[in-house]
């Protein structure tokens, strides 16, 4: 048992012993895709949906899936059991493998398959009590943001720009439309108390947590719309939320230095957040 056991190309081994070639196309080109799957009480969160998104990402980069769903589930469940943590974040990555440095796809090259588990901790209480700050930035990423690709340099630069400004996240704008955060999906509550999130298309990652939040909001009787969010609509929102697998649902209480609503986490966020926590507890209980 131990939190440093990882999976690499068919074997479980200590993280310190895991090695890939410097000619791996993930290292050379960022030629690969990944997934992050939360686990609560050692139970994976929406595993079927995460594996379906992995398949869509692999299809998007024209890379055959090295494992079927049953094999992925067996691999990940064993990785969970090898960790001491009750709540975990599973990271899995598939690259096009090791080959000579040529841009074209190599022939008959086995992919590199890597997976690891890390303890998963909930967001600090002060972030939930006070909310987080965000800034708006130009969306400098490529046109296929629906693919969960490992080539995340634009996202890294955008997140660091937010951190440098004393904010926790950058909300991205493309031609006057808010798409998502640098590492999160975007929600707002408008003047009519409707919950609004951008529709899924190539401009944003189709978040698994995002989809659950839509379901929970609708199950709670809230109006939840999937519509484009203009910059003006974003700036006039009563509430703004960010969702992701590891940060759950974070309320944004300051945007570009100005208060969102009354500058405190809103009542609609509190309602949906409560339902989200209940969902997690049900998952833990099986």
ABEGO torsion letter per residue (X at the ends): XEAABBBBGGBBBBAAABBBBAABAAAAAGBBBBBBBBBBGGBBBGAAAAAAAAAAAAAAAGBBBABBAAAAAAAAAAAAAABABABBBBBBBBBAEBBBBBABBBBGBBBBBBBBBBBBBBBBAAAAAAEBBBBBBBBABBABAABBBABAAAAAAAAAAAAAAGBABBBBBBGGBBABBAABBBBBBBAAGBBBBBBBBAABBBBAAAAAAAAAAAAAGBBBBBBBBBAAAAAABABBBBBBAAAEBBBBABBGGBBBEAGBBBAAAAAAAAAAAAAAAAAAAX
